[in-house]
Amino acid sequence: MFSESIIDAVTRQAYLETHYYVHGDLPMTLHVGVASEPLAAYYKTMQVNCCTFITACNPYSQSLKNSVNAERHKVLAHELRQLDMKFIESTGQHPSNLWPGEASFLVWNLSLEDSKKLAIKHEQNAIIWCGSDAVPQLVLLR
């Protein structure tokens, strides 16, 4: 499935197991490969057909200080605003809690290609992208 990726199997598995928490008025938790009814309902409310779960924290899964991650998160938020994107504060957290939760965003109606470009710009290994079926998919970028 991911045979051409340089991302090691342990890290890939961690991405698959992570809980992707979406905050806001209608909080929900996304799981890779599992259709989300709350997300599908949000699609109708937001009048969109896709979304991306993205972070700028811990580039290439290298742990950074909280202050550095907070600044990277602010830069990504600023960029999303400049692009006139609608987004919700979110957090990616592995259930083992061995890795700190990563401040993230769920971004509405950002195409897969634009999502990849944005994540690559922010030095990420992967994104979670959801198409019109509201099934979160792990998309490796390296």
TAMOUR-V465153 format. One line per field, one symbol per residue. ss: DSSP state (2 for helix, 1 for strand, 0 for the rest). phi: phi as a letter, one per 40 degrees, with the letter a starting at -180 (. if undefined). psi: psi as a letter, one per 40 degrees, with the letter a starting at -180 (. if undefined). A space follows every 10 residues. Layout:
BEGIN
ss = ???
phi = ???
psi = ???
END
This chain:
BEGIN
ss = 0000000022 2222222011 1100000111 0000102222 2222220000 1111100022 2000022222 2222222222 2200001111 1110000000 0111111100 0222222222 2000011111 0000111111 00
phi = .bcccccccc cdcccccccb cbchcbcabb bdgbdbcccc ccdcccfbba abbbbbcfdf gbcbcdcccc ccccccdccc cccgccabda acacccgcbd dbdabcbcfc dccccccccc dcgbcabbbb cccfbcbcbc bb
psi = dfdeiehidd ddddddeihg hhaadgiihi hhehhhdddd dddddefiei ihhiieighf fhhiiddddd dddddddddd ddefihihhi hhhieeedhi ihhiihhhfh iddddddddd defidiihhh aeefhhhhhi e.
END
